Amino acid sequence: MGSKDRAPLAVYIAFQLTEVEGQLPLIATADPEAVHNARLALRRLRSVLSCYRGMIPGLPKPVRQEVRWLATSLGESRDAFVLAQRIRLSLETKDSWKAPEAVRQALEELESSSARLAAALGGGKRSKRTLRAARAALLEVPTAKEYKHPTADLAERLQARWEQLQHSLAEEAASGDPDVRNAALHQARKDVKCLRYSVEAIADTFSHHASGVIQPATGLQRLLGEQHDAVVAGAWIRELAKTPGIDAEDSQRLESMEVRRRLNAEEDFKVAMAEYPVPAPRRALIF
């Protein structure tokens, strides 16, 4: 079946699978950008499958578990690389450091673990089998009727995702416990990504109205991502401080940098929420 004959969701799903398949040879060379591209494509795919569950063909449980494994593994490789680059940039500030080589050695080990995992994923047969099985379950069907639904039904699914985001934000606002707040903001980050990608998948269905949801969601995603990265980096630095050879003053300074970044991201997020909130899909997309 040609892409012109398929409904938007089928085209979107096919594109994401093709993107991951095309990145595997580069992932086998431990190319961090290829890891990022494949991880993003799987995230988009899984968001659509979750949002429109029951409206489109689903993955059998064994295949779903394998897709989750691949997405999680790519995430581990990418997160390690991003964390190493983040801390390395902090080391390149004009501040004087007591024992920078010890930190750099830890970063090199982090980057090496990222590269090893990427190479195994890109060159392994398991990744290819997973993608073939997902393609067969989602796209190799006689017709694409399962992918065609009234715009009102699609908007209702998006509305449910938006309401989940509001729930996570309410949990964050109501809690005075930093750990609970961080967990709620992390969940909100996942919620807003799922909402954004699910709208993008059917953006043509809603014409220019879709951008009214996508644009503010993209901004919130970026700010929540920075907040989460600062939380993760801070936790990693605290563990690093226990390593022999790491200077206590260095680790404290690095952690202070991440605290400032986290607070700045949270303040920017509050401003964005007040000035550019994500509108309810039920109102923004249906006229």
Secondary structure, 3 states (H helix, E strand, C coil): CCHHHCCHHHHHHHHHHHHHHHHHHHHCCCCHHHHHHHHHHHHHHHHHHHHCECCECCCCHHHHHHHHHHHHHHHHHHHHHHHHHHHHHHHCCCCCCCCHHHHHHHHHHHHHHHHHHHHHHHHCHHHHHHHHHHHHHHCCCCCCHHHCCCHHHHHHHHHHHHHHHHHHHHHHHHCCCHHHHHHHHHHHHHHHHHHHHHHHHCHHHHHHHHHHHHHHHHHHHHHHHHHHHHHHHHHHHHHHCCCCCCCHHHHHHHHHHHHHHHHHHHHHHHHHHHHCCCCCHHHHCCC
